């Protein structure tokens, strides 16, 4: 649930509200009873909207490099036993 909070109240009790935000609460800030902003915890991790930029930063391999990488992965797979089945009883 998001709680409404006046800017005046936030100003008088900044530390208290920041502790509550740190505990996961979210607040809509009101200026003269009009919503103007949201006070919320910072996200931990990435959001889906960042995906295009992340993909654009991935290095592009030439066909030869990609084939060599695939060969390396296959050799690792062939030369290492598979991990034990965690669901086996």
FIKOLZA-1660 file (N, C-alpha, C; in steps of 0.1 Angstrom, whole numbers, plus 5000, padded with zeros to 4 digits):
% residues 89
   i   px   py   pz ch aa at
   1 5008 4988 5000  A  X  N
   1 5000 5000 5000  A  X CA
   1 5009 5012 5000  A  X  C
   2 5005 5022 4992  A  X  N
   2 5012 5035 4992  A  X CA
   2 5005 5045 5000  A  X  C
   3 5012 5052 5009  A  X  N
   3 5007 5062 5018  A  X CA
   3 5009 5076 5013  A  X  C
   4 4999 5084 5014  A  X  N
   4 5000 5098 5010  A  X CA
   4 5007 5106 5021  A  X  C
   5 5015 5115 5017  A  X  N
   5 5023 5123 5027  A  X CA
   5 5025 5137 5022  A  X  C
   6 5022 5147 5031  A  X  N
   6 5024 5161 5027  A  X CA
   6 5039 5164 5027  A  X  C
   7 5043 5173 5018  A  X  N
   7 5057 5177 5018  A  X CA
   7 5061 5184 5031  A  X  C
   8 5052 5191 5038  A  X  N
   8 5054 5197 5050  A  X CA
   8 5057 5187 5061  A  X  C
   9 5049 5176 5061  A  X  N
   9 5052 5165 5071  A  X CA
   9 5065 5158 5068  A  X  C
  10 5068 5156 5056  A  X  N
  10 5081 5150 5052  A  X CA
  10 5092 5159 5057  A  X  C
  11 5091 5172 5055  A  X  N
  11 5102 5181 5059  A  X CA
  11 5104 5181 5074  A  X  C
  12 5093 5180 5082  A  X  N
  12 5095 5179 5096  A  X CA
  12 5100 5166 5101  A  X  C
  13 5098 5155 5094  A  X  N
  13 5102 5142 5099  A  X CA
  13 5110 5134 5089  A  X  C
  14 5119 5140 5082  A  X  N
  14 5127 5134 5072  A  X CA
  14 5133 5120 5076  A  X  C
  15 5140 5120 5087  A  X  N
  15 5147 5108 5091  A  X CA
  15 5137 5097 5094  A  X  C
  16 5126 5100 5100  A  X  N
  16 5116 5089 5103  A  X CA
  16 5110 5083 5090  A  X  C
  17 5107 5092 5080  A  X  N
  17 5102 5087 5067  A  X CA
  17 5113 5079 5059  A  X  C
  18 5125 5084 5060  A  X  N
  18 5136 5077 5052  A  X CA
  18 5138 5063 5058  A  X  C
  19 5137 5062 5072  A  X  N
  19 5138 5048 5078  A  X CA
  19 5127 5039 5073  A  X  C
  20 5115 5045 5072  A  X  N
  20 5103 5037 5067  A  X CA
  20 5105 5033 5052  A  X  C
  21 5110 5042 5044  A  X  N
  21 5113 5039 5030  A  X CA
  21 5124 5028 5030  A  X  C
  22 5134 5029 5038  A  X  N
  22 5144 5018 5039  A  X CA
  22 5138 5005 5043  A  X  C
  23 5127 5005 5050  A  X  N
  23 5120 4992 5054  A  X CA
  23 5111 4988 5043  A  X  C
  24 5110 4995 5031  A  X  N
  24 5102 4991 5020  A  X CA
  24 5089 4998 5018  A  X  C
  25 5086 5008 5026  A  X  N
  25 5074 5016 5024  A  X CA
  25 5075 5026 5012  A  X  C
  26 5064 5029 5006  A  X  N
  26 5064 5039 4995  A  X CA
  26 5054 5050 4999  A  X  C
  27 5057 5062 4995  A  X  N
  27 5048 5074 4998  A  X CA
  27 5046 5082 4985  A  X  C
  28 5034 5087 4984  A  X  N
  28 5031 5097 4974  A  X CA
  28 5032 5111 4981  A  X  C
  29 5040 5120 4976  A  X  N
  29 5042 5133 4982  A  X CA
  29 5031 5142 4976  A  X  C
  30 5024 5149 4985  A  X  N
  30 5014 5159 4982  A  X CA
  30 5018 5173 4984  A  X  C
  31 5015 5181 4974  A  X  N
  31 5017 5196 4976  A  X CA
  31 5003 5202 4974  A  X  C
  32 4998 5208 4985  A  X  N
  32 4984 5213 4985  A  X CA
  32 4974 5202 4980  A  X  C
  33 4976 5191 4986  A  X  N
  33 4967 5179 4983  A  X CA
  33 4968 5174 4969  A  X  C
  34 4978 5178 4961  A  X  N
  34 4980 5173 4948  A  X CA
  34 4992 5164 4948  A  X  C
  35 4991 5152 4942  A  X  N
  35 5003 5143 4941  A  X CA
  35 5013 5149 4932  A  X  C
  36 5026 5150 4937  A  X  N
  36 5036 5156 4929  A  X CA
  36 5048 5147 4927  A  X  C
  37 5050 5137 4936  A  X  N
  37 5062 5128 4935  A  X CA
  37 5059 5115 4943  A  X  C
  38 5068 5106 4941  A  X  N
  38 5068 5093 4948  A  X CA
  38 5081 5091 4956  A  X  C
  39 5080 5088 4968  A  X  N
  39 5092 5084 4976  A  X CA
  39 5092 5069 4978  A  X  C
  40 5102 5062 4973  A  X  N
  40 5102 5048 4974  A  X CA
  40 5116 5043 4975  A  X  C
  41 5118 5030 4979  A  X  N
  41 5131 5024 4980  A  X CA
  41 5138 5023 4966  A  X  C
  42 5151 5024 4966  A  X  N
  42 5158 5022 4953  A  X CA
  42 5156 5008 4949  A  X  C
  43 5156 5006 4936  A  X  N
  43 5155 4992 4930  A  X CA
  43 5169 4985 4932  A  X  C
  44 5168 4973 4935  A  X  N
  44 5180 4965 4936  A  X CA
  44 5181 4956 4924  A  X  C
  45 5189 4959 4914  A  X  N
  45 5190 4951 4902  A  X CA
  45 5186 4959 4890  A  X  C
  46 5184 4953 4880  A  X  N
  46 5180 4959 4867  A  X CA
  46 5166 4958 4864  A  X  C
  47 5161 4967 4856  A  X  N
  47 5147 4967 4851  A  X CA
  47 5147 4963 4836  A  X  C
  48 5136 4958 4832  A  X  N
  48 5134 4953 4818  A  X CA
  48 5137 4964 4808  A  X  C
  49 5134 4976 4811  A  X  N
  49 5136 4987 4802  A  X CA
  49 5151 4990 4799  A  X  C
  50 5160 4985 4807  A  X  N
  50 5174 4986 4805  A  X CA
  50 5180 4976 4796  A  X  C
  51 5171 4966 4792  A  X  N
  51 5176 4955 4784  A  X CA
  51 5182 4959 4771  A  X  C
  52 5176 4968 4763  A  X  N
  52 5182 4971 4750  A  X CA
  52 5196 4977 4751  A  X  C
  53 5198 4985 4761  A  X  N
  53 5212 4991 4763  A  X CA
  53 5221 4980 4768  A  X  C
  54 5217 4971 4776  A  X  N
  54 5226 4960 4780  A  X CA
  54 5230 4951 4768  A  X  C
  55 5220 4948 4760  A  X  N
  55 5223 4940 4748  A  X CA
  55 5232 4947 4739  A  X  C
  56 5231 4960 4737  A  X  N
  56 5239 4968 4728  A  X CA
  56 5254 4968 4733  A  X  C
  57 5256 4966 4746  A  X  N
  57 5269 4966 4751  A  X CA
  57 5276 4953 4751  A  X  C
  58 5269 4942 4747  A  X  N
  58 5275 4929 4746  A  X CA
  58 5284 4929 4734  A  X  C
  59 5297 4924 4736  A  X  N
  59 5306 4924 4724  A  X CA
  59 5301 4914 4713  A  X  C
  60 5303 4919 4701  A  X  N
  60 5299 4911 4690  A  X CA
  60 5311 4902 4685  A  X  C
  61 5308 4889 4683  A  X  N
  61 5319 4880 4679  A  X CA
  61 5317 4878 4664  A  X  C
  62 5329 4876 4658  A  X  N
  62 5329 4872 4644  A  X CA
  62 5324 4858 4643  A  X  C
  63 5321 4853 4631  A  X  N
  63 5316 4839 4629  A  X CA
  63 5327 4830 4634  A  X  C
  64 5340 4832 4631  A  X  N
  64 5351 4824 4636  A  X CA
  64 5352 4824 4651  A  X  C
  65 5351 4835 4657  A  X  N
  65 5351 4836 4672  A  X CA
  65 5340 4829 4678  A  X  C
  66 5328 4830 4673  A  X  N
  66 5316 4823 4678  A  X CA
  66 5318 4808 4677  A  X  C
  67 5323 4804 4665  A  X  N
  67 5325 4789 4664  A  X CA
  67 5335 4784 4673  A  X  C
  68 5346 4792 4675  A  X  N
  68 5357 4788 4685  A  X CA
  68 5351 4787 4699  A  X  C
  69 5343 4797 4703  A  X  N
  69 5337 4797 4716  A  X CA
  69 5328 4785 4718  A  X  C
  70 5320 4782 4708  A  X  N
  70 5311 4770 4708  A  X CA
  70 5319 4757 4710  A  X  C
  71 5330 4756 4703  A  X  N
  71 5339 4745 4704  A  X CA
  71 5345 4744 4718  A  X  C
  72 5349 4755 4724  A  X  N
  72 5354 4755 4737  A  X CA
  72 5344 4750 4747  A  X  C
  73 5332 4755 4746  A  X  N
  73 5321 4751 4755  A  X CA
  73 5318 4736 4753  A  X  C
  74 5318 4731 4741  A  X  N
  74 5316 4716 4739  A  X CA
  74 5327 4708 4745  A  X  C
  75 5340 4712 4744  A  X  N
  75 5351 4705 4751  A  X CA
  75 5349 4705 4766  A  X  C
  76 5345 4716 4771  A  X  N
  76 5343 4717 4786  A  X CA
  76 5332 4707 4790  A  X  C
  77 5321 4707 4782  A  X  N
  77 5310 4698 4785  A  X CA
  77 5315 4683 4784  A  X  C
  78 5322 4680 4774  A  X  N
  78 5327 4666 4772  A  X CA
  78 5337 4661 4782  A  X  C
  79 5345 4671 4787  A  X  N
  79 5356 4667 4796  A  X CA
  79 5353 4669 4811  A  X  C
  80 5340 4672 4814  A  X  N
  80 5336 4674 4828  A  X CA
  80 5323 4666 4830  A  X  C
  81 5322 4659 4841  A  X  N
  81 5310 4651 4844  A  X CA
  81 5299 4661 4847  A  X  C
  82 5287 4657 4844  A  X  N
  82 5275 4666 4847  A  X CA
  82 5274 4667 4862  A  X  C
  83 5268 4677 4867  A  X  N
  83 5266 4678 4882  A  X CA
  83 5256 4668 4886  A  X  C
  84 5256 4664 4899  A  X  N
  84 5246 4654 4904  A  X CA
  84 5232 4660 4903  A  X  C
  85 5223 4652 4901  A  X  N
  85 5209 4656 4901  A  X CA
  85 5204 4660 4915  A  X  C
  86 5201 4672 4917  A  X  N
  86 5197 4676 4931  A  X CA
  86 5183 4670 4935  A  X  C
  87 5176 4665 4926  A  X  N
  87 5163 4659 4929  A  X CA
  87 5163 4644 4930  A  X  C
  88 5175 4638 4927  A  X  N
  88 5176 4624 4929  A  X CA
  88 5175 4620 4943  A  X  C
  89 5168 4609 4946  A  X  N
  89 5167 4604 4960  A  X CA
  89 5174 4591 4962  A  X  C
% end
